[in-house]
Amino acid sequence: MKFHPHPLLAHAHLMTIFPRLRPRTGLLRGIPTERRAFVVAPGSRIIGSCHWQPSPRRQGTVVLVHGLEGCSESHYMRGLADKCWRAGLNVIRLNQRNCGGTEHLTPTLYHSGMSHDIRAVIDALWADDGLPAIWAIGYSMGGNLVLKMAGEAGAGFPALRGALAVCPNIDPAACVTELERPANWVYQRHFLKRLKARIRRKAALFPGKYDVSCLKEIRTLRQFDDRFTAPDGGFASASDYYDRAGARHVLGAIGVPTLILTAQDDPFIPYRLFDHAAIKANPCIRLWAPARGGHCGFVQRLRPNEDCYWAENRLVEWVAKASTLLREASPVAEGFRGLPHQRRGGGGA
């Protein structure tokens, strides 16, 4: 279904910011919730808010992954979870390491390359819970993690039936460069303020591990990552981290039906990143790229029987349709049959 932006939100910055300011009441009301810890590495756990159907093993499951400095309570996580559960799917809203008040559950930081955490959660859902059909959906940084995880797994991951990414930062270096532009100062300031507050909390919880005396001198995300994120994650520098964490390196290896949804006017995820040979050549990947939409905004003009959150509605539509195709002999070759279609690349969505 083609995206028609709300006429009052045509500007990319308005489209990006509006959903974060608009109250959303009633989400997940009456839906059962179970808080669960997943072990993702020795000494590290992450928390998921799980919403199970009455017969979980008979239904498809979606694992939702938030973006930088988001959490399981972010409006898009709750909005998508509400829609997915009401469409008959199990839902797990993940917190990445340290997010959602979980700094005490790991001595490490989180970063854009921790795709193994998502894999560990899906492995647990498959092996321990017997859930045979799982889709992973990520926003922004979470979208990069989902794509990276799918590419690293290739076609040899039977539990994973699909990957969906909204405005994924598949090349973190290019995205940080965009954030450093004067026009994007408000986003960099927002992320940096939250990251600094988080590292202060970590330093208090793990005395001697993090030296926060330099925080006042740090004025960019690149400086923060060079000082904290990169060394904590085993990278030589921020540049090394950005290069190695990007999902662009493994897009060609993705072996499950995959949807990348991005906007050509995203303020800090350059559209040129998706003019990628692997995206064009891999038959498992579909690219939907409306001309407008901002960063993870996609607020549409009013439509009957649908709210204004176009991306959420399309993601639910995609997974709900795909979950009815599980009897197909080859989910990769056949998995797109009957799915909502958009032109690859360009402005076809």
WOVENNOR-V429224 format. One record per backbone hydrogen bond with DSSP energy under -0.5 kcal/mol. NH is the residue of the N-H (numbers start at 0). CO is the residue of the C=O. If there is no record, write none. Layout:
BEGIN
NH_CO / NH_CO
END
This chain:
BEGIN
2_348 / 3_1 / 4_2 / 5_298 / 8_5 / 9_6 / 14_10 / 15_11 / 16_12 / 17_13 / 18_14 / 19_16 / 20_16 / 20_17 / 21_17 / 28_25 / 30_27 / 33_49 / 35_47 / 37_45 / 39_37 / 39_43 / 40_43 / 43_40 / 44_104 / 45_37 / 47_35 / 48_92 / 49_33 / 49_47 / 50_90 / 51_49 / 55_52 / 57_54 / 58_55 / 60_132 / 61_89 / 62_134 / 63_61 / 63_91 / 64_136 / 65_93 / 69_66 / 73_70 / 76_73 / 77_73 / 78_74 / 79_75 / 80_76 / 81_77 / 82_78 / 83_79 / 84_80 / 85_81 / 86_82 / 87_84 / 88_83 / 89_59 / 90_50 / 91_61 / 92_48 / 93_63 / 93_91 / 94_46 / 97_101 / 98_95 / 100_97 / 102_97 / 104_101 / 105_102 / 113_110 / 114_112 / 116_113 / 117_113 / 118_114 / 119_115 / 120_116 / 121_117 / 122_118 / 123_119 / 124_120 / 125_121 / 126_122 / 127_123 / 128_123 / 129_125 / 130_124 / 131_129 / 133_158 / 134_60 / 135_161 / 136_62 / 137_163 / 138_64 / 139_165 / 141_138 / 143_139 / 144_140 / 145_141 / 146_142 / 147_143 / 148_144 / 149_145 / 150_146 / 151_147 / 152_148 / 153_149 / 155_152 / 159_156 / 160_133 / 160_158 / 161_133 / 162_256 / 163_135 / 164_258 / 165_137 / 166_164 / 166_260 / 168_139 / 169_167 / 171_241 / 173_170 / 174_170 / 175_171 / 176_172 / 177_173 / 178_174 / 179_175 / 180_177 / 183_180 / 184_181 / 186_183 / 187_183 / 188_184 / 189_185 / 190_186 / 191_187 / 192_188 / 193_189 / 194_190 / 195_191 / 196_192 / 197_193 / 198_194 / 199_195 / 200_196 / 201_197 / 202_198 / 203_199 / 204_200 / 205_201 / 208_205 / 209_205 / 211_209 / 214_211 / 216_213 / 217_213 / 217_214 / 218_216 / 223_219 / 224_220 / 225_221 / 226_222 / 227_223 / 228_223 / 229_224 / 231_227 / 232_228 / 233_230 / 234_229 / 240_236 / 241_237 / 242_238 / 243_239 / 244_240 / 245_241 / 247_169 / 248_245 / 249_246 / 250_246 / 252_249 / 253_250 / 254_153 / 256_160 / 257_283 / 258_162 / 259_285 / 260_164 / 260_258 / 261_259 / 261_287 / 263_289 / 265_262 / 269_267 / 272_269 / 273_270 / 274_271 / 275_273 / 279_275 / 280_276 / 281_277 / 282_280 / 284_281 / 285_257 / 287_259 / 287_285 / 288_286 / 289_261 / 295_293 / 296_292 / 297_292 / 299_297 / 299_307 / 300_3 / 302_305 / 305_302 / 309_297 / 309_307 / 310_297 / 312_308 / 313_309 / 314_310 / 315_311 / 316_312 / 317_313 / 318_314 / 319_315 / 320_316 / 321_317 / 322_318 / 323_319 / 323_320 / 324_321 / 325_322 / 327_324 / 333_329 / 334_330 / 336_333 / 338_335 / 347_344
END
